[in-house]
Amino acid sequence: MNLKNKLSLEGLVKKKSEIKKIFFFRICGTGMGAAACLLREKGYEVEGADLNFFPPMSDYLEKTNIKLYSLKDLDWDYLKTFDLIVVGNVVPRMSDDARKIEEIGVPFCSFPAVLGAFVLHDLNVVGIAGTHGKTTTTYFMSQIFDSLDAEPGYFIGGVIDGIPSSKLGKGRYFFIESDEYDSSYFEKFSKFRSYTINHLVMTSLEFDHADIFDSIEDIKNEFSAILKNFMGTIIAHSGYEAITQLSKSFDTKAWYFYGENSENGPRIEKSEKEGTTFLIRLEGEWQKFETNVVGAHNILNLSTCILFAQLEGFEIDKIKKAVRKLKFVKRRQELRGFYRTAPVIDDFAHHPRSVSCTINAVKTSYPDKEVVVIFEPNSATARSDIFQKEFSKALSEADNVIIAKPVRDTTVKGASNLDYQKISEDLKAQGRGGEISETLEELRNNIDKSIGKNSLILILSNGTCLDLWKSDFVKELTPVIET
């Protein structure tokens, strides 16, 4: 690697006044796209390129008026007119793109570094971290604090219907999804290590991202790196052993715990399709909250927001009002339409725990429906056999399952591919379907054979699900009528 033009967080801070024009290389990732829009809002001249532009991020970028280019048509000499190139973490280390970026002579960096240096450096930053729930919790935080008239800024790694995925805000809070995945091919450490985080939320912590981490200890080390000198509030789920271990290692910090077995709750009193009633203990007293949010995992995410708002001195009655009606980002229990008469729910879930939680949340919202799950294990970890037994168990909670077998093998070192046939056999033994689809045509046929008058289709994938979301299937959906 030729990294003489790479700028670290510290280097960016020093050169901040010299940089005006910024080019985002592989801009269509959710984090890259949101970062580009945030820097444009800060007044920088921003353009970008990518190999493909897929919804929902492509639709979002088009509305921002950021000039976009296809990589196959990109004039590399044109990039020399920019002061900085921000490189997405999808760019491989040994690729031609990496080589050209290194040799073109323009300073380059990762998007977490440029965010840390140009946006977060002078803000009161609340980092939302953990294996699950980061995107949802960050969006909940932004909505609640907006309702509390705090005028927050935010950075969300997902697309939100009708509003931008990132915003500077005018108040004293900035909420940022703080991802543990690595930053780029030249910065092999977690994105959140480039952020200046004043307060931290840890929604969960278990093994994932086996393509970059060898064990849960590796992930804990990333958190340890920021906790060493951390001075703010830490709100953490007590139900995860890795979080408990970190709290013991850094027991001088201000930890506030929540969870199903925590003395602070939450405790769900009633859960139905219209919403949830639950209790949280605040200042030694149990307080009742009502929300339209459904699903135990979502109530846990919401609890972090309530705890943080209370710790920051907001009145409990005002917090109760702020949580009553909340929205989700796209691809989080998103009703996309109706296929024939079946509701079609799109969700990003690709880890066994997320799969299980999402299935159960949808069952609560649609108690009279037969849930037909279409599951595409798209991430490197999901495509491996690391969670072989866990996926079989999680998927068995559906009424019927169709497995969309990805084309790619896993890239996790030392792991084999997920045994799709074994999962299929496990599911069929329980009467849960378990048909395997290897092509879009097979998937469409299996969907048609699996649904009935009382079915609901739940699509679980962090990709396109064998290109289902790029096919005529989308055109065949009856749209949702907003009420």
ABEGO torsion letter per residue (X at the ends): XBAAABBBAAAAAAAAAABABBBBBGAABAAAAAAAAAAAAAGBBBBBBBABBBOAAAAAAAAAGBBBBBAAABBAAAAAABABBBBBAABBAABAAAAAAAAAGBBBBBAAAAAAAAAAAABBBBBBBEABGAAAAAAAAAAAAAAAGAGBBBBBBBBBBGBBABBAEABABBBBBBBABBABAABBBBAAAABBBABBBBABBBBBGAAABABAAAAAAAAAAAAAABABBBBBBAABAAAAAAAAABAABBBBBBEAABAAOBBBABBBAAEBBBBBBBGGBBBBBBBABBEAAAAAAAAAAAAAAAAAGBBAAAAAAAAABBBBBBGBGBBAEBBEABBBBBBABABAAAAAAAAAAAAAABAABBBBBBBBBABAAAABAAAAAAAAAAAAABABBBBBBBABBBABBGBBBBBAAAAAAAAAAAGAEGBBBABAAAAAAAAAAABBAABBBBBBBABAGGGAAABAAAAABBBBBBX
